[in-house]
Amino acid sequence: MKHSSLLTGLAGLFVAAIAVGVVAQEREDRTLLSHDQMTAIINEVSGERAMHHILELVPYQRVRNPVEYEGHFQESEVMANFAREYGFDNVTIESFNEGTAWQPTQGELWMTTPKSVKLYDVHDVALSLASLNANGDFSGELVDIGAGRPADFDAQDLTGKFVLSAQSVSGLSGLYSQAIQRGAVGIIGISAIGAQRALDYPDQIVSTNVNAQDGKPAWNASPRVARELQALLARGDKITIRSINKTVQVPTRSEVVHAEILGDGSTTQEVAIGGHLYEGVIKQGANDDNSGCALTLEIGRAYIKLIKEGKLPRPKRTINFQWLAEISGTNYWLNAHPEKAARIIGDLNFDMEGLRVSQSRSYWVLQRTPDTFPSYINDIAQSNMEYIADISRERVRFRGNGYLPSQTVESARGSKDAFYIKIDKHYGSSDHVTYMQHGIPAVMFITWPDMWYHSSEDTPDKQDTTQYKRAAAVGLGSLAALSEGTDTMAARIVNENLGRGLARMGESHTKGLGYLADALDAASLATAYREARVAIKHQAEIEKAVVNSASVLYTNVEAGKAKTAVFSPLIDRRSTSLLDEVAAAYRLQASQRGVTLPASLGEPVLSVAEQEAAGLVVEVVPAAGGRGGGGGRGGRGNAGPSLPTEFNAEFSGLLGRGMTVLEIRDFLSGEFTPLPIETVMAVLRAREASGSIKLVPKSPKS
């Protein structure tokens, strides 16, 4: 007890620091909920509980026992049991049959000469076995074919041998099939994401599978193991490889764990939140995406508790929690429950949430809806994300606060890292896209980059309970706003859309002014002027659509449409003002270059190519069997020239909208960066030649 006076003094300082910290906030430190509600959320959400969920779901990557296929999968049972324990409503596990699959029960890869070494065991490193359906016990000499180019194959006799390649077994050149066709009995490929990751993480194996031929196994090797084998071969040693594989065929299915927090019954509208519990049933990742499921389970637990304590109101909208197979499971469930799909007005998708971002060189990223799907929902998420980031960082202007954050958002056993966030453009490849394909606006939260993505190293030790706590605070704040269902909250969200929309229009304005500043001569200056106008006008149309989309949040949607419609002409006036500034900047840049402009600028003159593009409408040609045309993703229409990767998803979404070629080009240029009309036309002409689209003259009336 000798230290009691010292402890009392420290406690006094701590209390004083907290008191100052509460004062040291700005009016801008606000979100859609009240300060008291956000404080209650921050105090309740637990990064530790989210981590506990992870440790129950995927404590390690494992090979499933075939018996597991006879009941529910382990992860489904864990999620359902926790949800029932926490008081969720209507907890179910729903199954959708998918036929049969192969499940390994034994997999061992040995080097038997020049020495006996077990290289891999599937029960040690589950992702080491790439062929899940290759039974047998086979041995053969190992040969190295380097990058696996045609000349590399032809340089050696592969009959009866195991092949080692620097390429993945499922590489784009069809490495596995080429090796087997040339008589190989098995193949070992290096499975890594990029050369830099191979250097930084030499023991990592990236998830890769091939549908193997019977008795022709395929293995994934880490960069380190592959280099050791290559070194032995380079010094002249003869290596003999032995592969022992046993697999069984099992019934497979897609499982959906569904739970709800019921609304108060005043509306039929509902909302959704969740993450994917499975990417197939072989790959198991702590971050991708058991973390999203563990996090949203904690969000639901905290919400239920805060409702019971009276710190948050019961939502008017029923909340659907979905934990399922990525993309396919969401499709199964929405198609099986069309009444739910019709009632859900928004979705929050959590895909890869728990990394200690400083160790993975990451940000926690909000992926917005694309401009082809403008929505109110982006600003709900952004508002909460920026609020938690601001209050949890030490701001130098508040250094009188004792060099503390305004409000600490840290977990008891987590890091004290900064909260690195980024608001980014849309990216797909997760369940938010599936919701949007069903007409439901959805955003995705994700830690990226993830240095252990889809790999043997995606394990719980990379997770940070502080990251979980912060993500849970953002998620619950967003969910509470989305599900509240009052006209008061609807109006607050519209205000958020208006204010943040003005900022986005400012960004488009800055982008356009940059085009003018970077122009090199009179011709490029004129082009830059047109592109600047395109950027501003595009963003104005998007912001009008964003505000109008918020009408669905009002208790009377038709009345909501009337309330939001009044802002469209006001946004047009914003746009006109920005266009006037661009015109003035155009004159300034022209005078600096000695270029004379007419007294009245008017609309920019279109080039011959642009005039042609303005007169052609894109029509999608239905594919055989009545499905939609192939002018977009995969299948027909992808041969020949292509747009840069970042344009392709939006490009595909625009093809079926009855737009002219120039309208499509201007939309893409406004959303991203300027695209030459000649490039767009070349891509469309190639697709027309393939039969996936038609370019037809624009009707004079349209």
Rosetta blueprint (number, residue, H / E / L):
1 M L
2 K L
3 H L
4 S H
5 S H
6 L H
7 L H
8 T H
9 G H
10 L H
11 A H
12 G H
13 L H
14 F H
15 V H
16 A H
17 A H
18 I H
19 A H
20 V H
21 G H
22 V H
23 V H
24 A L
25 Q L
26 E L
27 R L
28 E L
29 D L
30 R L
31 T L
32 L L
33 L L
34 S L
35 H H
36 D H
37 Q H
38 M H
39 T H
40 A H
41 I H
42 I H
43 N H
44 E H
45 V L
46 S L
47 G H
48 E H
49 R H
50 A H
51 M H
52 H H
53 H H
54 I H
55 L H
56 E H
57 L H
58 V L
59 P L
60 Y L
61 Q L
62 R L
63 V L
64 R L
65 N L
66 P H
67 V H
68 E H
69 Y H
70 E H
71 G L
72 H L
73 F L
74 Q H
75 E H
76 S H
77 E H
78 V H
79 M H
80 A H
81 N H
82 F H
83 A H
84 R H
85 E H
86 Y H
87 G L
88 F L
89 D E
90 N E
91 V E
92 T E
93 I E
94 E E
95 S E
96 F E
97 N E
98 E E
99 G E
100 T E
101 A E
102 W E
103 Q E
104 P E
105 T E
106 Q E
107 G E
108 E E
109 L E
110 W E
111 M E
112 T E
113 T E
114 P L
115 K L
116 S L
117 V E
118 K E
119 L E
120 Y E
121 D E
122 V L
123 H L
124 D L
125 V L
126 A H
127 L H
128 S H
129 L E
130 A L
131 S E
132 L L
133 N L
134 A L
135 N L
136 G E
137 D E
138 F E
139 S E
140 G E
141 E E
142 L E
143 V E
144 D E
145 I L
146 G L
147 A L
148 G L
149 R L
150 P H
151 A H
152 D H
153 F H
154 D H
155 A L
156 Q L
157 D L
158 L L
159 T L
160 G L
161 K L
162 F E
163 V E
164 L E
165 S E
166 A L
167 Q L
168 S L
169 V L
170 S L
171 G L
172 L L
173 S L
174 G L
175 L H
176 Y H
177 S H
178 Q H
179 A H
180 I H
181 Q H
182 R L
183 G L
184 A L
185 V L
186 G E
187 I E
188 I E
189 G E
190 I E
191 S L
192 A L
193 I L
194 G H
195 A H
196 Q H
197 R H
198 A H
199 L H
200 D H
201 Y L
202 P L
203 D L
204 Q L
205 I L
206 V E
207 S L
208 T L
209 N L
210 V E
211 N L
212 A L
213 Q L
214 D L
215 G L
216 K L
217 P L
218 A E
219 W E
220 N E
221 A E
222 S L
223 P H
224 R H
225 V H
226 A H
227 R H
228 E H
229 L H
230 Q H
231 A H
232 L H
233 L H
234 A H
235 R L
236 G L
237 D L
238 K L
239 I L
240 T E
241 I E
242 R E
243 S E
244 I E
245 N E
246 K E
247 T E
248 V E
249 Q E
250 V E
251 P E
252 T E
253 R E
254 S E
255 E E
256 V E
257 V E
258 H E
259 A E
260 E E
261 I E
262 L L
263 G L
264 D L
265 G L
266 S L
267 T L
268 T L
269 Q L
270 E E
271 V E
272 A E
273 I E
274 G E
275 G E
276 H E
277 L E
278 Y E
279 E E
280 G L
281 V L
282 I L
283 K E
284 Q L
285 G L
286 A H
287 N H
288 D H
289 D H
290 N H
291 S H
292 G H
293 C H
294 A H
295 L H
296 T H
297 L H
298 E H
299 I H
300 G H
301 R H
302 A H
303 Y H
304 I H
305 K H
306 L H
307 I H
308 K H
309 E L
310 G L
311 K L
312 L L
313 P L
314 R L
315 P L
316 K L
317 R L
318 T E
319 I E
320 N E
321 F E
322 Q E
323 W E
324 L E
325 A E
326 E L
327 I L
328 S H
329 G H
330 T H
331 N H
332 Y H
333 W H
334 L H
335 N H
336 A H
337 H L
338 P H
339 E H
340 K H
341 A H
342 A H
343 R H
344 I E
345 I E
346 G E
347 D E
348 L E
349 N E
350 F E
351 D L
352 M L
353 E L
354 G L
355 L E
356 R L
357 V L
358 S L
359 Q L
360 S L
361 R L
362 S L
363 Y E
364 W E
365 V E
366 L E
367 Q E
368 R L
369 T L
370 P L
371 D L
372 T L
373 F L
374 P L
375 S L
376 Y L
377 I H
378 N H
379 D H
380 I H
381 A H
382 Q H
383 S H
384 N H
385 M H
386 E H
387 Y H
388 I H
389 A H
390 D H
391 I H
392 S L
393 R L
394 E L
395 R L
396 V H
397 R H
398 F H
399 R H
400 G H
401 N H
402 G L
403 Y L
404 L L
405 P L
406 S L
407 Q L
408 T L
409 V L
410 E L
411 S L
412 A L
413 R L
414 G L
415 S L
416 K L
417 D L
418 A L
419 F L
420 Y L
421 I E
422 K E
423 I E
424 D E
425 K L
426 H L
427 Y L
428 G L
429 S L
430 S L
431 D H
432 H H
433 V H
434 T H
435 Y H
436 M H
437 Q H
438 H L
439 G L
440 I L
441 P L
442 A E
443 V E
444 M E
445 F E
446 I E
447 T E
448 W E
449 P L
450 D L
451 M L
452 W L
453 Y L
454 H L
455 S E
456 S L
457 E L
458 D L
459 T L
460 P H
461 D H
462 K H
463 Q E
464 D L
465 T H
466 T H
467 Q H
468 Y H
469 K H
470 R H
471 A H
472 A H
473 A H
474 V H
475 G H
476 L H
477 G H
478 S H
479 L H
480 A H
481 A H
482 L H
483 S H
484 E H
485 G L
486 T L
487 D H
488 T H
489 M H
490 A H
491 A H
492 R H
493 I H
494 V H
495 N H
496 E H
497 N H
498 L H
499 G H
500 R H
501 G H
502 L H
503 A H
504 R H
505 M H
506 G H
507 E H
508 S H
509 H H
510 T H
511 K H
512 G H
513 L H
514 G H
515 Y H
516 L H
517 A H
518 D H
519 A L
520 L L
521 D L
522 A H
523 A H
524 S H
525 L H
526 A H
527 T H
528 A H
529 Y H
530 R H
531 E H
532 A H
533 R H
534 V H
535 A H
536 I H
537 K H
538 H H
539 Q H
540 A H
541 E H
542 I H
543 E H
544 K H
545 A H
546 V H
547 V H
548 N H
549 S H
550 A H
551 S H
552 V H
553 L H
554 Y L
555 T L
556 N L
557 V H
558 E H
559 A H
560 G H
561 K H
562 A H
563 K H
564 T H
565 A H
566 V L
567 F H
568 S H
569 P H
570 L H
571 I H
572 D H
573 R H
574 R H
575 S H
576 T H
577 S H
578 L H
579 L H
580 D H
581 E H
582 V H
583 A H
584 A H
585 A H
586 Y H
587 R H
588 L H
589 Q H
590 A H
591 S H
592 Q H
593 R L
594 G L
595 V L
596 T L
597 L L
598 P L
599 A L
600 S L
601 L L
602 G L
603 E L
604 P L
605 V L
606 L L
607 S L
608 V H
609 A H
610 E H
611 Q H
612 E H
613 A H
614 A H
615 G L
616 L E
617 V E
618 V E
619 E E
620 V E
621 V L
622 P L
623 A L
624 A L
625 G L
626 G L
627 R L
628 G L
629 G L
630 G L
631 G L
632 G L
633 R L
634 G L
635 G L
636 R L
637 G L
638 N L
639 A L
640 G L
641 P L
642 S L
643 L L
644 P L
645 T H
646 E H
647 F H
648 N H
649 A H
650 E H
651 F H
652 S H
653 G H
654 L H
655 L L
656 G L
657 R L
658 G L
659 M L
660 T E
661 V H
662 L H
663 E H
664 I H
665 R H
666 D H
667 F H
668 L H
669 S H
670 G H
671 E H
672 F L
673 T L
674 P L
675 L L
676 P L
677 I H
678 E H
679 T H
680 V H
681 M H
682 A H
683 V H
684 L H
685 R H
686 A H
687 R H
688 E H
689 A H
690 S H
691 G L
692 S L
693 I E
694 K E
695 L E
696 V E
697 P E
698 K L
699 S L
700 P L
701 K L
702 S L
